[in-house]
Amino acid sequence: MRRVIKNFSQLLALLGRNNAGATAIEYAVIVGLIAAAVVVGLGAIGSALGVHYNTASSAISTP
């Protein structure tokens, strides 16, 4: 039983020193936030371009 507890405590100590998983999660969160910002920005640009194209189309088709 003492051996199991010793091995478990060694495993916890090893996991405490390994931060690779936390870093990967942090990068994933950053990438997700950047992707969301890009989607919102492109949506706004797309709406503005739609207005300009409709204005240009109306101007061209009006005699």
N, C-alpha and C positions, 0 to 999 in steps of 0.2 A: 504494500500500500504506500509506503514511503517512497518507493521508486516511482510510482505513478504520479504522486504529488510533485516529486522532484522534476520529472520529465515535463509535467504540465507547467510548472513554474518556469522552466527553461524555455518552453515554447512561448509563453506569454512575454518573457524577456526578449526573445527573438522578434516577436511581432511588434513589440514596443519600439524596437530600433529600426524596423523596416518601414519607411515612409513612402515607398514607391506607389502603393495603392492610393494613398491620400493625394499624392501629387497628380496621379492620373485623373482622379475624380475632379480635382480643382481645375485641371486643364479642360476636362469635358464640360464643366460648368461655364468656363470662360468661352469656349467655342460655341456653346449653346446660346449664350447671351449675345455674342457677336452675330450669330446667324439670325436671331430674333431681330436685332437692330437692322440688319441688312434687309430682311423681309419687310419691316415697317418702312424703312427708307425707300425701298423700291416701290412699295405700294403708293407712297405719297408722290413719288416721281411719276409713276404710271398714271395716277389721277390727273396730275398737272398736264402731262403730255396729252391725255385724252381731251382735256378742255381745249388745248391749243389746236389739235387736229380737227376737232369739231368746228372751231372758229374758222380755221383755214378752209375746211370743206364747205361751210356755209358761204364764205366769201367767194369761193370758186364757182359754186353752183348757182349763185344769185346772178341774174342777168343784169 
